[in-house]
Amino acid sequence: MEKVTYYGETDGIALEQMVRYEKFDMRVKHFHTQYEIFYIVEGERIFFFNNREYIARAGDLILVNSNLIHMTRSNFGSNDGHNRIILYITKEKMESYDKLWPSLQLVRFLEDYYGVYHLDREQQALILNLFRTLRHFLTDQEHNYKTGIDLEILAWFFKLMSFVRHQHQEIPNDSDNPKYKAAYAIADYLSENCEHPVSLDELAGRFYLSRSYICRIFKEVTGYTISEYTNIHRIRKAKRYLEETDMSISQVANALGYESLTYFERTFKSYMTLSPLKYRKTLNTVTYTNVPKPRFSARPPM
């Protein structure tokens, strides 16, 4: 069971607080163009990104970069729920901040410093105060409330950047555990070789493990099946090809090892909600760099 205790949005910004009262594993393993400022009020979550698993607990801050492949789930064996707040900021909005205040370089900051951070009491109070203030602005919508939102977010980022640059990110979970070491190594291999199909036999031969053991530990540690993890990396790369090149749809499919164009189009649509052709039509046909504005109403559950 779950309850959205607050949701509000304005141009390029959305704020949501949700309480879940029991175990919850994210069903959609995904990436998206918006940034997420994720704060855990109560409980804990397992995060998986950059081929590694991290544990985030109450009072922790998670910075999620644009187009970062990630998923969250409950801790293994736990049926406890969690209370979390997420501030969503679109890529276009973050880029507009950089144009207004280029010295901050927020896009570059989030590219370099995304991850899980433990906050002390003062830092926790700062982010909770930010959420309260944004909620007030979004609810009352008084004169110049959008400007107030921008100023609050920028002031908070200014303080956050100083803190984060002097603190190490949370280290991956159980890196010395043989099961985790194997799963991490397999994830590294799949992400680096996503352009061609990787068979279980190939993985078994490379890592000297049985096919059944590979499937079991990979799912346990990452939350993905082998095919899911390969496909999500392929689709993220396909998205870049569609944005940054003039390759045809069939050329993109071939470059990423899809023998069937139909299967590629169906897989792409399952992650992006649009077919490759329709996705490309949303882009600037001259630069291939713009992306469609995310629809917060279709945000994934986390």
Backbone as CSV, one residue per row, in Angstrom:
resi,resn,N_x,N_y,N_z,CA_x,CA_y,CA_z,C_x,C_y,C_z
1,MET,0.848,-1.193,0.000,0.000,0.000,0.000,0.886,1.246,0.000
2,GLU,0.433,2.283,-0.676,1.213,3.505,-0.762,0.289,4.712,-0.743
3,LYS,0.897,5.856,-0.384,0.129,7.083,-0.315,1.005,8.246,-0.751
4,VAL,0.541,8.996,-1.747,1.220,10.222,-2.145,0.743,11.323,-1.205
5,THR,1.628,11.780,-0.338,1.244,12.797,0.638,1.348,14.205,0.082
6,TYR,2.120,14.366,-0.998,2.163,15.673,-1.662,2.672,15.511,-3.079
7,TYR,2.084,16.289,-3.996,2.622,16.401,-5.354,2.274,17.778,-5.903
8,GLY,3.290,18.458,-6.447,3.076,19.749,-7.079,4.114,19.954,-8.164
9,GLU,3.770,20.714,-9.181,4.721,20.960,-10.266,4.493,22.320,-10.899
10,THR,5.551,22.809,-11.519,5.497,24.010,-12.335,6.501,23.818,-13.455
11,ASP,6.834,24.842,-14.196,7.680,24.701,-15.379,9.025,24.055,-15.042
12,GLY,9.216,22.808,-15.490,10.495,22.143,-15.322,10.792,21.626,-13.939
13,ILE,9.874,21.783,-12.993,10.088,21.403,-11.598,8.889,20.586,-11.110
14,ALA,9.151,19.518,-10.372,8.076,18.777,-9.708,8.591,18.278,-8.368
15,LEU,7.704,18.269,-7.390,8.051,17.808,-6.047,7.023,16.768,-5.615
16,GLU,7.513,15.644,-5.121,6.608,14.571,-4.708,7.114,13.919,-3.429
17,GLN,6.184,13.693,-2.512,6.477,12.880,-1.333,5.539,11.681,-1.337
18,MET,6.117,10.510,-1.123,5.329,9.284,-1.119,5.744,8.404,0.048
19,VAL,4.742,7.792,0.688,4.969,6.834,1.764,4.495,5.471,1.293
20,ARG,5.362,4.478,1.413,4.978,3.102,1.130,5.055,2.325,2.435
21,TYR,4.039,1.518,2.686,3.907,0.880,3.991,4.414,-0.561,4.005
22,GLU,4.930,-1.016,2.882,5.454,-2.381,2.823,6.509,-2.459,1.731
23,LYS,7.074,-3.633,1.566,8.128,-3.877,0.585,7.719,-3.377,-0.797
24,PHE,8.656,-2.713,-1.493,8.364,-2.252,-2.847,9.635,-2.311,-3.677
25,ASP,9.551,-3.006,-4.821,10.636,-3.049,-5.790,10.176,-2.351,-7.059
26,MET,10.986,-1.439,-7.548,10.619,-0.680,-8.728,10.443,-1.626,-9.912
27,ARG,9.317,-1.531,-10.554,9.011,-2.440,-11.653,9.668,-2.015,-12.960
28,VAL,9.905,-0.713,-13.117,10.460,-0.199,-14.367,11.927,0.145,-14.146
29,LYS,12.823,-0.672,-14.725,14.240,-0.362,-14.647,14.531,0.622,-15.765
30,HIS,14.988,1.814,-15.440,14.857,2.873,-16.421,15.990,3.888,-16.379
31,PHE,15.925,4.797,-17.334,16.702,6.017,-17.327,15.782,7.101,-17.877
32,HIS,16.071,8.351,-17.579,15.224,9.444,-18.043,16.049,10.713,-18.096
33,THR,15.541,11.702,-18.809,16.328,12.913,-19.016,16.297,13.857,-17.825
34,GLN,15.286,13.756,-16.961,15.255,14.674,-15.820,16.216,14.236,-14.722
35,TYR,16.608,15.194,-13.906,17.445,14.931,-12.739,16.540,14.663,-11.535
36,GLU,17.039,13.882,-10.582,16.282,13.613,-9.374,17.124,13.955,-8.142
37,ILE,16.515,14.697,-7.232,17.084,14.923,-5.907,16.237,14.085,-4.955
38,PHE,16.756,12.967,-4.536,16.008,11.928,-3.836,16.447,11.923,-2.377
39,TYR,15.497,12.086,-1.450,15.824,12.119,-0.028,14.970,11.094,0.713
40,ILE,15.606,10.282,1.543,14.893,9.263,2.301,14.582,9.804,3.690
41,VAL,13.297,9.933,3.978,12.850,10.432,5.279,12.849,9.307,6.304
42,GLU,12.331,8.143,5.922,12.281,6.973,6.792,12.532,5.724,5.967
43,GLY,13.099,4.715,6.611,13.335,3.449,5.937,14.663,3.427,5.210
44,GLU,14.806,2.482,4.280,16.021,2.386,3.483,15.680,1.815,2.114
45,ARG,16.582,2.081,1.161,16.398,1.616,-0.211,17.723,1.097,-0.751
46,ILE,17.627,0.097,-1.606,18.774,-0.352,-2.383,18.740,0.383,-3.720
47,PHE,19.840,1.011,-4.082,19.969,1.652,-5.383,20.992,0.882,-6.206
48,PHE,20.716,0.742,-7.495,21.692,0.125,-8.391,21.924,1.058,-9.568
49,PHE,23.161,1.506,-9.710,23.568,2.319,-10.867,25.072,2.186,-11.046
50,ASN,25.545,2.521,-12.255,26.974,2.377,-12.567,27.495,0.973,-12.246
51,ASN,26.645,-0.019,-12.475,27.010,-1.424,-12.303,27.290,-1.824,-10.859
52,ARG,26.837,-1.018,-9.910,27.089,-1.309,-8.505,25.827,-1.074,-7.670
53,GLU,25.760,-1.773,-6.512,24.639,-1.633,-5.595,25.047,-0.760,-4.402
54,TYR,24.119,0.103,-3.976,24.365,0.990,-2.847,23.168,0.925,-1.895
55,ILE,23.433,1.066,-0.592,22.364,1.123,0.395,22.196,2.570,0.846
56,ALA,20.970,3.068,0.772,20.655,4.422,1.232,19.630,4.314,2.350
57,ARG,19.895,5.028,3.447,19.035,4.949,4.624,18.442,6.308,4.956
58,ALA,17.589,6.331,5.977,16.948,7.585,6.398,18.003,8.664,6.628
59,GLY,17.761,9.845,6.053,18.700,10.946,6.166,19.713,11.008,5.045
60,ASP,19.652,10.049,4.108,20.592,10.036,2.982,20.014,10.772,1.788
61,LEU,20.900,11.369,1.016,20.558,12.091,-0.205,21.115,11.323,-1.390
62,ILE,20.298,11.166,-2.414,20.741,10.488,-3.632,20.571,11.452,-4.800
63,LEU,21.662,11.776,-5.467,21.633,12.622,-6.653,21.630,11.726,-7.880
64,VAL,20.595,11.832,-8.699,20.448,10.994,-9.884,20.666,11.854,-11.115
65,ASN,21.692,11.540,-11.876,22.040,12.311,-13.057,21.087,12.012,-14.213
66,SER,21.004,12.929,-15.152,20.213,12.727,-16.361,20.733,11.518,-17.133
67,ASN,19.810,10.684,-17.617,20.118,9.503,-18.427,20.933,8.447,-17.691
68,LEU,20.899,8.470,-16.371,21.570,7.448,-15.585,20.677,6.203,-15.498
69,ILE,21.195,5.061,-15.922,20.457,3.809,-15.785,20.446,3.431,-14.306
70,HIS,19.253,3.279,-13.745,19.170,3.016,-12.319,17.861,2.324,-11.959
71,MET,17.850,1.747,-10.784,16.635,1.155,-10.240,16.751,1.176,-8.719
72,THR,15.617,1.059,-8.032,15.609,0.977,-6.574,14.718,-0.184,-6.147
73,ARG,15.033,-0.715,-4.980,14.236,-1.819,-4.452,14.406,-1.889,-2.947
74,SER,13.587,-2.707,-2.313,13.716,-2.945,-0.885,14.926,-3.822,-0.615
75,ASN,15.442,-3.727,0.602,16.549,-4.585,0.993,16.087,-6.039,0.985
76,PHE,16.993,-6.928,0.590,16.648,-8.345,0.454,16.141,-8.894,1.789
77,GLY,14.976,-9.530,1.761,14.416,-10.124,2.959,13.620,-9.175,3.829
78,SER,13.572,-7.876,3.459,12.838,-6.901,4.266,11.452,-6.657,3.678
79,ASN,10.470,-6.540,4.564,9.107,-6.196,4.135,8.719,-4.790,4.580
80,ASP,9.702,-4.026,5.066,9.433,-2.684,5.563,9.243,-1.694,4.420
81,GLY,8.431,-0.687,4.670,8.210,0.358,3.685,9.226,1.483,3.820
82,HIS,8.925,2.616,3.191,9.816,3.763,3.261,9.031,5.037,2.966
83,ASN,9.617,6.144,3.347,9.052,7.476,3.111,10.117,8.284,2.397
84,ARG,9.822,8.754,1.215,10.834,9.474,0.461,10.244,10.708,-0.211
85,ILE,11.120,11.666,-0.479,10.754,12.887,-1.192,11.670,12.987,-2.413
86,ILE,11.096,13.329,-3.564,11.900,13.511,-4.775,11.595,14.876,-5.388
87,LEU,12.657,15.597,-5.670,12.569,16.822,-6.465,13.037,16.470,-7.868
88,TYR,12.141,16.604,-8.847,12.465,16.345,-10.245,12.778,17.681,-10.930
89,ILE,13.865,17.715,-11.681,14.221,18.910,-12.454,14.529,18.462,-13.873
90,THR,13.854,19.037,-14.853,14.087,18.627,-16.234,15.475,19.064,-16.696
91,LYS,15.950,18.393,-17.718,17.248,18.743,-18.299,17.230,20.168,-18.823
92,GLU,16.118,20.555,-19.450,16.016,21.917,-19.983,16.076,22.957,-18.877
93,LYS,15.440,22.656,-17.749,15.449,23.597,-16.626,16.849,23.733,-16.050
94,MET,17.553,22.615,-15.896,18.903,22.669,-15.354,19.830,23.424,-16.298
95,GLU,19.642,23.229,-17.579,20.462,23.960,-18.547,20.149,25.451,-18.528
96,SER,18.897,25.797,-18.231,18.547,27.217,-18.136,19.218,27.852,-16.921
97,TYR,19.367,27.091,-15.829,20.105,27.605,-14.672,21.561,27.885,-15.049
98,ASP,22.138,26.989,-15.839,23.532,27.173,-16.243,23.709,28.403,-17.129
99,LYS,22.707,28.703,-17.936,22.792,29.889,-18.785,22.699,31.169,-17.967
100,LEU,21.865,31.157,-16.941,21.708,32.335,-16.093,22.886,32.515,-15.137
101,TRP,23.388,31.397,-14.595,24.510,31.449,-13.652,25.576,30.444,-14.095
102,PRO,26.299,30.763,-15.163,27.247,29.799,-15.744,28.372,29.376,-14.805
103,SER,28.712,30.209,-13.837,29.815,29.849,-12.942,29.476,28.659,-12.052
104,LEU,28.179,28.404,-11.823,27.796,27.264,-10.991,28.043,25.927,-11.690
105,GLN,27.833,25.869,-13.004,28.023,24.645,-13.790,27.288,23.459,-13.151
106,LEU,25.979,23.621,-12.975,25.193,22.592,-12.299,25.133,21.289,-13.090
107,VAL,25.014,21.379,-14.412,24.968,20.162,-15.220,26.264,19.376,-15.055
108,ARG,27.385,20.074,-15.117,28.685,19.421,-14.938,28.815,18.853,-13.521
109,PHE,28.327,19.589,-12.545,28.388,19.124,-11.152,27.659,17.798,-10.981
110,LEU,26.457,17.681,-11.536,25.670,16.457,-11.381,26.246,15.308,-12.202
111,GLU,26.921,15.622,-13.281,27.611,14.585,-14.039,28.768,13.992,-13.238
112,ASP,29.432,14.846,-12.462,30.625,14.417,-11.730,30.326,13.865,-10.339
113,TYR,29.226,14.318,-9.721,29.021,14.020,-8.308,27.698,13.321,-7.994
114,TYR,27.045,12.697,-8.984,25.836,11.961,-8.652,26.216,10.770,-7.769
115,GLY,25.272,10.328,-6.934,25.546,9.206,-6.050,24.793,9.319,-4.744
116,VAL,25.185,8.503,-3.784,24.536,8.435,-2.467,25.423,9.149,-1.449
117,TYR,24.796,10.045,-0.657,25.541,10.812,0.341,24.841,10.744,1.695
118,HIS,25.640,10.575,2.741,25.123,10.627,4.104,25.151,12.084,4.562
119,LEU,24.028,12.584,5.037,23.932,13.967,5.489,23.967,14.036,7.006
120,ASP,24.635,15.067,7.528,24.564,15.288,8.967,23.260,16.037,9.281
121,ARG,23.018,16.310,10.557,21.735,16.903,10.951,21.519,18.279,10.313
122,GLU,22.561,19.078,10.240,22.426,20.404,9.636,22.073,20.300,8.164
123,GLN,22.723,19.378,7.454,22.451,19.190,6.019,21.059,18.607,5.794
124,GLN,20.636,17.707,6.679,19.282,17.175,6.581,18.252,18.291,6.768
125,ALA,18.524,19.178,7.732,17.604,20.293,7.981,17.529,21.209,6.770
126,LEU,18.659,21.410,6.085,18.681,22.277,4.904,17.793,21.729,3.791
127,ILE,17.891,20.432,3.542,17.108,19.890,2.432,15.635,19.789,2.799
128,LEU,15.329,19.482,4.058,13.927,19.457,4.465,13.319,20.854,4.422
129,ASN,14.107,21.849,4.758,13.627,23.224,4.660,13.391,23.616,3.199
130,LEU,14.287,23.154,2.301,14.076,23.398,0.863,12.754,22.790,0.422
131,PHE,12.489,21.535,0.783,11.254,20.878,0.382,10.024,21.609,0.938
132,ARG,10.102,22.041,2.199,8.967,22.765,2.794,8.702,24.073,2.057
133,THR,9.784,24.783,1.723,9.630,26.067,1.035,9.065,25.874,-0.369
134,LEU,9.558,24.875,-1.091,9.052,24.600,-2.436,7.586,24.182,-2.376
135,ARG,7.250,23.403,-1.376,5.852,22.977,-1.230,4.947,24.198,-0.991
136,HIS,5.418,25.134,-0.180,4.650,26.354,0.075,4.445,27.137,-1.221
137,PHE,5.523,27.324,-1.982,5.421,28.074,-3.238,4.479,27.377,-4.217
138,LEU,4.636,26.056,-4.355,3.838,25.315,-5.324,2.367,25.256,-4.930
139,THR,2.096,25.257,-3.651,0.709,25.181,-3.176,0.007,26.528,-3.266
140,ASP,0.656,27.582,-2.773,0.010,28.899,-2.713,0.088,29.658,-4.033
141,GLN,1.176,29.429,-4.796,1.354,30.089,-6.097,1.120,31.597,-6.025
142,GLU,1.772,32.202,-5.067,1.665,33.650,-4.923,2.469,34.358,-6.014
143,HIS,2.384,35.678,-6.043,3.072,36.473,-7.066,4.567,36.143,-7.092
144,ASN,5.095,35.879,-8.287,6.512,35.580,-8.502,6.963,34.281,-7.807
145,TYR,6.042,33.346,-7.605,6.413,32.114,-6.915,7.421,31.283,-7.706
146,LYS,7.372,31.357,-9.037,8.326,30.598,-9.847,9.744,31.125,-9.650
147,THR,9.869,32.436,-9.542,11.186,33.012,-9.264,11.666,32.587,-7.891
148,GLY,10.759,32.561,-6.921,11.112,32.116,-5.579,11.613,30.684,-5.578
149,ILE,10.962,29.815,-6.354,11.390,28.422,-6.459,12.801,28.333,-7.020
150,ASP,13.060,29.077,-8.094,14.393,29.050,-8.710,15.461,29.519,-7.728
151,LEU,15.185,30.579,-7.014,16.169,31.122,-6.077,16.442,30.140,-4.935
152,GLU,15.401,29.493,-4.427,15.581,28.522,-3.349,16.418,27.331,-3.814
153,ILE,16.124,26.832,-5.004,16.867,25.681,-5.524,18.330,26.036,-5.754
154,LEU,18.573,27.191,-6.336,19.949,27.604,-6.617,20.732,27.836,-5.327
155,ALA,20.100,28.446,-4.333,20.780,28.668,-3.054,21.132,27.345,-2.394
156,TRP,20.216,26.363,-2.485,20.488,25.055,-1.900,21.619,24.352,-2.638
157,PHE,21.605,24.400,-3.966,22.687,23.788,-4.738,24.037,24.422,-4.398
158,PHE,24.045,25.735,-4.201,25.285,26.428,-3.850,25.874,25.845,-2.567
159,LYS,25.025,25.597,-1.569,25.490,25.008,-0.307,25.852,23.531,-0.488
160,LEU,25.048,22.815,-1.273,25.293,21.393,-1.490,26.639,21.154,-2.172
161,MET,26.977,21.959,-3.154,28.197,21.759,-3.920,29.423,21.834,-3.024
162,SER,29.426,22.749,-2.091,30.555,22.873,-1.175,30.683,21.626,-0.303
163,PHE,29.545,21.131,0.179,29.562,19.937,1.022,30.011,18.700,0.254
164,VAL,29.414,18.473,-0.912,29.656,17.247,-1.668,31.106,17.150,-2.124
165,ARG,31.691,18.267,-2.511,33.069,18.234,-3.016,34.088,17.896,-1.935
166,HIS,33.670,17.912,-0.675,34.573,17.576,0.413,34.175,16.270,1.098
167,GLN,33.295,15.505,0.467,32.854,14.252,1.070,32.859,13.146,0.033
168,HIS,33.253,11.953,0.471,33.235,10.798,-0.417,31.810,10.270,-0.558
169,GLN,31.509,9.776,-1.740,30.228,9.127,-1.943,30.196,7.802,-1.190
170,GLU,29.001,7.316,-0.945,28.838,6.002,-0.327,29.507,4.947,-1.210
171,ILE,30.201,4.000,-0.589,30.891,2.965,-1.349,29.905,1.861,-1.725
172,PRO,30.173,1.125,-2.801,29.264,0.039,-3.198,29.123,-1.008,-2.099
173,ASN,28.005,-1.688,-2.118,27.687,-2.686,-1.102,28.458,-3.982,-1.324
174,ASP,29.066,-4.518,-0.260,29.680,-5.860,-0.254,30.620,-6.106,-1.425
175,SER,31.504,-5.149,-1.705,32.397,-5.287,-2.857,33.345,-6.482,-2.732
176,ASP,33.616,-6.932,-1.501,34.531,-8.059,-1.292,33.812,-9.407,-1.255
177,ASN,32.493,-9.382,-1.259,31.714,-10.615,-1.265,31.823,-11.273,-2.639
178,PRO,32.200,-12.556,-2.722,32.373,-13.202,-4.044,31.150,-13.092,-4.947
179,LYS,29.953,-13.212,-4.358,28.737,-13.107,-5.167,28.627,-11.719,-5.795
180,TYR,28.876,-10.684,-4.986,28.784,-9.321,-5.487,29.898,-9.024,-6.488
181,LYS,31.100,-9.500,-6.203,32.212,-9.269,-7.127,31.901,-9.855,-8.502
182,ALA,31.320,-11.056,-8.507,30.968,-11.696,-9.777,29.875,-10.920,-10.497
183,ALA,28.832,-10.524,-9.751,27.721,-9.784,-10.369,28.206,-8.439,-10.910
184,TYR,29.066,-7.744,-10.172,29.590,-6.460,-10.629,30.437,-6.635,-11.889
185,ALA,31.266,-7.687,-11.907,32.108,-7.933,-13.085,31.259,-8.243,-14.310
186,ILE,30.194,-9.019,-14.116,29.295,-9.338,-15.230,28.587,-8.071,-15.719
187,ALA,28.139,-7.233,-14.775,27.484,-5.978,-15.157,28.435,-5.084,-15.952
188,ASP,29.702,-5.018,-15.531,30.698,-4.237,-16.269,30.838,-4.771,-17.697
189,TYR,30.913,-6.085,-17.815,31.104,-6.692,-19.134,29.904,-6.440,-20.034
190,LEU,28.702,-6.578,-19.489,27.500,-6.370,-20.293,27.376,-4.923,-20.757
191,SER,27.675,-3.969,-19.872,27.546,-2.560,-20.255,28.596,-2.164,-21.282
192,GLU,29.781,-2.784,-21.214,30.853,-2.453,-22.153,30.678,-3.150,-23.498
193,ASN,29.872,-4.197,-23.541,29.723,-4.988,-24.768,28.268,-5.100,-25.193
194,CYS,27.503,-4.052,-24.941,26.069,-4.115,-25.236,25.757,-4.053,-26.725
195,GLU,26.767,-3.732,-27.556,26.495,-3.616,-28.995,26.227,-4.957,-29.646
196,HIS,26.576,-6.041,-28.976,26.282,-7.356,-29.548,25.659,-8.239,-28.483
197,PRO,24.804,-9.165,-28.898,24.159,-10.049,-27.917,25.200,-10.885,-27.174
198,VAL,25.081,-10.930,-25.861,25.988,-11.724,-25.033,25.205,-12.923,-24.515
199,SER,25.641,-14.115,-24.867,24.922,-15.325,-24.459,25.358,-15.765,-23.073
200,LEU,24.512,-16.568,-22.442,24.854,-17.138,-21.142,26.078,-18.044,-21.255
201,ASP,26.199,-18.746,-22.376,27.366,-19.607,-22.575,28.643,-18.771,-22.605
202,GLU,28.588,-17.621,-23.259,29.742,-16.731,-23.309,30.116,-16.248,-21.916
203,LEU,29.111,-15.843,-21.127,29.375,-15.379,-19.770,29.921,-16.512,-18.896
204,ALA,29.340,-17.695,-19.037,29.787,-18.841,-18.243,31.245,-19.167,-18.548
205,GLY,31.615,-19.121,-19.821,32.994,-19.404,-20.196,33.961,-18.329,-19.740
206,ARG,33.536,-17.082,-19.799,34.420,-15.972,-19.433,34.645,-15.906,-17.929
207,PHE,33.583,-16.150,-17.148,33.693,-15.966,-15.699,33.793,-17.292,-14.927
208,TYR,33.833,-18.426,-15.656,34.001,-19.741,-15.043,32.918,-20.004,-13.986
209,LEU,31.684,-19.691,-14.378,30.541,-19.898,-13.504,29.451,-20.611,-14.300
210,SER,28.564,-21.310,-13.599,27.484,-21.989,-14.303,26.440,-20.982,-14.769
211,ARG,25.728,-21.348,-15.805,24.677,-20.464,-16.336,23.621,-20.166,-15.286
212,SER,23.185,-21.181,-14.548,22.132,-20.978,-13.550,22.619,-20.075,-12.419
213,TYR,23.878,-20.228,-12.005,24.427,-19.380,-10.937,24.511,-17.930,-11.399
214,ILE,24.942,-17.707,-12.636,25.025,-16.346,-13.184,23.656,-15.682,-13.163
215,CYS,22.651,-16.396,-13.663,21.299,-15.819,-13.707,20.799,-15.481,-12.309
216,ARG,21.048,-16.368,-11.349,20.531,-16.175,-9.992,21.206,-15.004,-9.283
217,ILE,22.539,-14.986,-9.271,23.217,-13.929,-8.512,23.052,-12.567,-9.181
218,PHE,22.984,-12.553,-10.508,22.854,-11.272,-11.196,21.514,-10.629,-10.868
219,LYS,20.463,-11.428,-10.882,19.135,-10.922,-10.541,19.076,-10.496,-9.076
220,GLU,19.667,-11.286,-8.181,19.653,-10.961,-6.758,20.360,-9.635,-6.474
221,VAL,21.510,-9.429,-7.088,22.328,-8.252,-6.782,21.853,-7.015,-7.519
222,THR,21.530,-7.158,-8.794,21.239,-5.979,-9.616,19.754,-5.661,-9.729
223,GLY,18.899,-6.671,-9.580,17.476,-6.469,-9.811,17.084,-6.649,-11.271
224,TYR,18.062,-6.885,-12.133,17.823,-7.068,-13.565,18.093,-8.514,-13.961
225,THR,17.436,-8.958,-15.034,17.880,-10.168,-15.703,19.017,-9.787,-16.651
226,ILE,19.725,-10.779,-17.140,20.824,-10.523,-18.088,20.301,-9.792,-19.324
227,SER,19.194,-10.258,-19.873,18.663,-9.643,-21.096,18.163,-8.227,-20.831
228,GLU,17.534,-7.986,-19.664,17.077,-6.638,-19.328,18.244,-5.663,-19.258
229,TYR,19.326,-6.106,-18.634,20.463,-5.198,-18.450,21.145,-4.890,-19.779
230,THR,21.247,-5.896,-20.630,21.828,-5.674,-21.955,20.956,-4.723,-22.762
231,ASN,19.642,-4.962,-22.742,18.733,-4.146,-23.548,18.679,-2.698,-23.092
232,ILE,18.693,-2.448,-21.788,18.573,-1.060,-21.346,19.811,-0.256,-21.730
233,HIS,20.981,-0.898,-21.734,22.189,-0.212,-22.200,22.147,0.001,-23.714
234,ARG,21.623,-0.964,-24.438,21.502,-0.801,-25.888,20.529,0.328,-26.234
235,ILE,19.411,0.385,-25.515,18.418,1.415,-25.824,18.938,2.804,-25.463
236,ARG,19.668,2.929,-24.364,20.258,4.228,-24.040,21.230,4.669,-25.125
237,LYS,22.006,3.711,-25.651,22.929,4.053,-26.734,22.163,4.359,-28.016
238,ALA,21.074,3.638,-28.263,20.244,3.923,-29.440,19.674,5.336,-29.362
239,LYS,19.250,5.735,-28.191,18.729,7.082,-27.989,19.780,8.132,-28.366
240,ARG,21.022,7.894,-27.977,22.095,8.837,-28.320,22.327,8.881,-29.831
241,TYR,22.296,7.709,-30.476,22.462,7.686,-31.932,21.365,8.486,-32.619
242,LEU,20.140,8.328,-32.153,19.015,9.035,-32.757,19.125,10.545,-32.527
243,GLU,19.661,10.942,-31.390,19.791,12.364,-31.052,20.978,13.025,-31.749
244,GLU,22.073,12.283,-31.898,23.338,12.910,-32.275,23.819,12.580,-33.679
245,THR,23.163,11.653,-34.381,23.600,11.291,-35.727,22.401,11.284,-36.676
246,ASP,22.692,11.098,-37.954,21.616,10.952,-38.936,21.488,9.504,-39.414
247,MET,21.962,8.560,-38.601,21.812,7.141,-38.933,20.337,6.791,-39.058
248,SER,20.020,5.921,-40.005,18.638,5.463,-40.146,18.284,4.542,-38.983
249,ILE,16.986,4.270,-38.829,16.536,3.390,-37.750,17.150,2.001,-37.908
250,SER,17.183,1.491,-39.122,17.753,0.156,-39.340,19.260,0.155,-39.088
251,GLN,19.947,1.249,-39.417,21.383,1.338,-39.142,21.658,1.345,-37.641
252,VAL,20.814,2.044,-36.892,20.962,2.051,-35.432,20.756,0.650,-34.879
253,ALA,19.713,-0.024,-35.353,19.436,-1.385,-34.889,20.609,-2.313,-35.190
254,ASN,21.159,-2.223,-36.394,22.289,-3.076,-36.776,23.531,-2.760,-35.955
255,ALA,23.768,-1.471,-35.698,24.948,-1.062,-34.928,24.916,-1.618,-33.510
256,LEU,23.711,-1.871,-33.010,23.562,-2.359,-31.645,23.269,-3.862,-31.583
257,GLY,23.436,-4.535,-32.707,23.351,-5.983,-32.700,21.969,-6.576,-32.750
258,TYR,20.961,-5.762,-33.087,19.600,-6.290,-33.202,19.416,-6.900,-34.594
259,GLU,19.175,-8.183,-34.642,18.977,-8.848,-35.926,17.593,-8.561,-36.492
260,SER,16.639,-8.257,-35.621,15.276,-7.976,-36.047,14.951,-6.504,-35.795
261,LEU,14.584,-5.787,-36.845,14.198,-4.391,-36.703,12.918,-4.272,-35.879
262,THR,12.015,-5.191,-36.063,10.755,-5.184,-35.312,11.011,-5.327,-33.812
263,TYR,11.922,-6.237,-33.461,12.238,-6.437,-32.044,12.906,-5.194,-31.465
264,PHE,13.803,-4.570,-32.229,14.444,-3.335,-31.765,13.401,-2.249,-31.511
265,GLU,12.476,-2.073,-32.465,11.456,-1.034,-32.311,10.558,-1.312,-31.109
266,ARG,10.210,-2.570,-30.902,9.361,-2.923,-29.764,10.096,-2.710,-28.441
267,THR,11.371,-3.069,-28.401,12.164,-2.888,-27.179,12.370,-1.411,-26.885
268,PHE,12.680,-0.638,-27.915,12.867,0.804,-27.744,11.598,1.448,-27.174
269,LYS,10.469,1.083,-27.725,9.204,1.664,-27.280,8.889,1.274,-25.844
270,SER,9.297,0.077,-25.411,9.014,-0.362,-24.049,9.744,0.498,-23.024
271,TYR,10.879,1.072,-23.408,11.631,1.938,-22.497,11.325,3.415,-22.692
272,MET,11.069,3.825,-23.913,10.945,5.245,-24.233,9.506,5.691,-24.482
273,THR,8.567,4.750,-24.505,7.137,4.967,-24.756,6.830,5.404,-26.185
274,LEU,7.854,5.699,-26.970,7.703,6.064,-28.372,8.518,5.107,-29.233
275,SER,8.094,4.915,-30.479,8.909,4.151,-31.410,10.154,4.970,-31.760
276,PRO,11.227,4.338,-32.266,12.421,5.104,-32.649,12.116,6.219,-33.652
277,LEU,11.237,5.943,-34.615,10.910,6.948,-35.619,10.177,8.129,-34.990
278,LYS,9.195,7.855,-34.147,8.460,8.948,-33.503,9.354,9.722,-32.547
279,TYR,10.263,9.002,-31.883,11.192,9.699,-30.987,12.059,10.669,-31.775
280,ARG,12.575,10.211,-32.910,13.424,11.089,-33.721,12.651,12.302,-34.211
281,LYS,11.375,12.147,-34.508,10.577,13.271,-34.989,10.385,14.335,-33.922
282,THR,10.540,13.946,-32.646,10.432,14.952,-31.578,11.696,15.779,-31.446
283,LEU,12.783,15.346,-32.106,14.063,16.013,-31.963,14.213,17.138,-32.975
284,ASN,15.166,17.992,-32.710,15.540,19.031,-33.677,16.257,18.342,-34.829
285,THR,15.690,18.392,-36.006,16.232,17.625,-37.130,17.550,18.167,-37.652
286,VAL,17.959,19.338,-37.156,19.236,19.901,-37.605,20.361,19.491,-36.667
287,THR,20.139,19.607,-35.341,21.229,19.366,-34.397,21.212,17.968,-33.803
288,TYR,20.085,17.310,-33.798,19.921,15.994,-33.199,20.290,15.981,-31.713
289,THR,20.182,17.100,-31.052,20.603,17.144,-29.652,19.467,17.398,-28.681
290,ASN,18.349,17.955,-29.106,17.270,18.242,-28.165,16.510,16.975,-27.820
291,VAL,15.947,16.929,-26.646,15.159,15.775,-26.224,13.774,16.246,-25.829
292,PRO,12.755,15.380,-25.924,11.412,15.809,-25.554,11.319,16.094,-24.068
293,LYS,10.506,17.063,-23.726,10.328,17.418,-22.316,9.637,16.294,-21.576
294,PRO,10.223,15.821,-20.456,9.587,14.730,-19.708,8.212,15.133,-19.205
295,ARG,7.328,14.183,-19.172,5.998,14.425,-18.631,5.982,13.886,-17.216
296,PHE,5.890,14.790,-16.263,5.977,14.354,-14.879,4.822,13.432,-14.520
297,SER,3.695,13.573,-15.211,2.566,12.714,-14.888,2.849,11.253,-15.216
298,ALA,3.894,11.017,-16.034,4.260,9.649,-16.378,5.535,9.229,-15.666
299,ARG,5.877,9.904,-14.563,7.123,9.600,-13.862,7.087,8.168,-13.342
300,PRO,8.232,7.506,-13.308,8.278,6.119,-12.844,8.183,6.054,-11.338
301,PRO,7.591,4.992,-10.785,7.535,4.831,-9.327,8.882,4.466,-8.778
302,MET,9.239,5.017,-7.612,10.538,4.695,-7.019,10.370,4.490,-5.521
